[in-house]
Amino acid sequence: MSFKDQVVFDIAEEKFKYLNRENKNLRNRVDIVELNKRLNQTKKINFYNNAKIVTASILLLALVAMISLKV
């Protein structure tokens, strides 16, 4: 039976690891198309969530108003 090695995270060792990169010409670049796609998807989800909340709030207020008019 073999056990997996435990991963040890040492802050002192990992702190400046990025300074010792092999390939310093490599830059972290963001794909703007992918970024825009994710942003648009997030906006759409947020819009639908906000629409659901507003609709539920209006229905609740209408229900409260109907109940108060009957009394």
C-alpha positions as CSV (number, residue, x, y, z in Angstrom):
1,M,0.0,0.0,0.0
2,S,1.5,3.3,-1.0
3,F,0.8,6.7,0.4
4,K,0.8,10.0,-1.4
5,D,3.5,12.4,-0.5
6,Q,2.3,15.3,1.6
7,V,2.6,18.7,-0.1
8,V,4.4,21.2,2.1
9,F,3.9,24.9,1.4
10,D,6.8,27.0,2.6
11,I,6.1,30.8,2.3
12,A,9.8,31.6,2.6
13,E,10.6,29.4,-0.4
14,E,7.6,30.3,-2.6
15,K,7.7,34.0,-1.9
16,F,10.1,35.1,-4.7
17,K,9.9,32.0,-6.9
18,Y,8.6,34.2,-9.8
19,L,11.9,36.0,-9.9
20,N,13.8,32.8,-10.8
21,R,11.8,32.1,-14.0
22,E,13.7,30.3,-16.7
23,N,12.0,32.2,-19.6
24,K,11.8,35.8,-18.7
25,N,10.6,36.8,-22.2
26,L,7.2,35.1,-21.5
27,R,4.6,37.6,-20.5
28,N,1.2,36.8,-19.1
29,R,-1.2,38.1,-21.7
30,V,-4.9,38.0,-21.6
31,D,-7.0,37.0,-24.5
32,I,-9.4,39.9,-24.9
33,V,-12.0,37.9,-26.8
34,E,-12.2,35.3,-24.0
35,L,-12.3,38.1,-21.4
36,N,-15.2,39.8,-23.3
37,K,-17.0,36.6,-23.6
38,R,-16.8,35.9,-19.9
39,L,-17.8,39.5,-19.1
40,N,-20.8,39.4,-21.3
41,Q,-21.9,36.1,-19.8
42,T,-21.5,37.5,-16.3
43,K,-23.5,40.6,-17.3
44,K,-26.3,38.4,-18.7
45,I,-26.5,36.2,-15.6
46,N,-26.5,39.3,-13.3
47,F,-29.3,40.9,-15.4
48,Y,-31.5,37.8,-15.2
49,N,-30.8,37.5,-11.4
50,N,-31.8,41.1,-10.9
51,A,-34.9,40.7,-13.1
52,K,-36.0,37.7,-11.0
53,I,-35.5,39.6,-7.7
54,V,-37.4,42.6,-9.0
55,T,-40.3,40.5,-10.3
56,A,-40.5,38.5,-7.0
57,S,-40.5,41.8,-5.0
58,I,-43.3,43.3,-7.1
59,L,-45.3,40.1,-6.8
60,L,-44.8,40.1,-3.1
61,L,-45.9,43.8,-2.8
62,A,-48.9,43.1,-4.9
63,L,-49.9,40.2,-2.7
64,V,-49.5,42.3,0.4
65,A,-51.6,45.1,-1.2
66,M,-54.3,42.6,-2.2
67,I,-54.4,41.2,1.4
68,S,-54.6,44.6,2.9
69,L,-57.4,45.7,0.6
70,K,-59.5,42.7,1.5
71,V,-59.3,43.6,5.3
